[in-house]
Amino acid sequence: MTLSDTAVGSTVSQRWRSVRWVLLALAVIVGVAVLSAYLTAPRPGGPMDPESTSPEGARALVTILREHGVDVVAAGDIAAVENAARPDTLIVVAQTFYLYDDDLLRRLEALPGDRLLVAPVSRAREELAPELRLDGSTTFGDSEPDCDLREANHAGKVQFGLADAYEAASDVPVTRCYGGALVRYTHEGREVTVVSTADFMTNSGLLKQGNAALAMNLAGSHPRVIWYAPQHSETEGETGGGAGLSDFIPNQVGWIVLQLCLVVALLAVWKGRRIGPLVAEPLPVVVRASETVEGRGRLYRSRRARDRAAEALRTAALQRMTPRVGLGNDAEPPAVVTAVAERCGMSPQAVAHILFGPPPASDPDLVNLAHQLDTIERQVAHS
């Protein structure tokens, strides 16, 4: 080895020692940036999802409860609720699009522990709180507790907006707060609390006057809370124990399917090669809008989802009417009711009941609601 080779080797070694620290620093910076982006990224989800940071999620309330020492169990399915349920726990059951199956509701009703039902539809209320029935709706604006319930009195005024009101359906004593939007009764040693709206418990609703205090007082009344807001359907394939379709398929079929997928992928790549711009082609079939509406209507009817159908009708009517009365889509319900009532010449109470009232109790009531919405929309359009 010559002197020049030794000098070259020393120079390369020195450069590597100086560069590796730069590379290590860059790797650490990239790792920290990726970790920060993951931890601070928004987590979407459905209504009252305990992990969702969206406006209608409940991650903020769940985080506050845990910071105050409450053991919150976020149950993703009914099996997790059954495994965690104990007599000293509070089960928070938040109404979502997937809480409708009769068998699921019966399993919830059989569990031990107290209940907090949040915005239940008629089917859930009849199964989990049969001692209650609807009693009209509450008024707009700030609501006073006007009851002897400790959790409500400590919270004070709460902005419920327009919500359903409940009353006793039997001789069981019921405590009614906020005009019946919040009720509580004790039956067979179980304390059942029902609140007709979930807005004050969501991420966007906690900041309003008194909402966070009431949400904390209701959901944090027990040291252990099971939070159940189903975000997927559990009506099929949850019991197990039986043979499924995959049990009857031979093992060799999997390799055949894999080879076929590979062949199809290669064929798609080969056929997908083209020269020149894409060519626009007309659609082979045009689906009429009426068929889509009829199909969705049949789905609502098969599930007896009159509340969902009424909500869709009201939302569509409001989206069409608010621009005509000079309001945006984010306008508050009192402003919408006042503007529409002035244009239609109707009383604000009647307009509020039609646009924001409780869900219809029967199919004829749903049809009548559709006619009333159509009448109001025509009057607004021609005024």
Secondary structure, DSSP 8 states (H G I E B T S, - for coil): --HHHHHHHHHHHHHHHHHHHHHHHHHHHHHHHHHHHHHHS----STT-TT--STT--HHHHHHHHHTT-EEEEESSHHHHHHH--TT-EEEEE--TT---HHHHHHHHTS-SEEEEES--HHHHHHH-TTEEEEEE--SS-B---S--HHHHHH--B---S-EEEEESSSS-EEEEGGGTEEEEEETTEEEEEES--GGGSTTTTTSTTHHHHHHHHHTSSSEEEEE---S--SSS-S--S--GGGGS-HHHHHHHHHHHHHHHHHHHHHH--SSS------S----HHHHHHHHHHHHHHTT-HHHHHHHHHHHHHHHHTTTTT--TT--HHHHHHHHHHHHT--HHHHHHHHHS---SSHHHHHHHHHHHHHHHHHHHH-
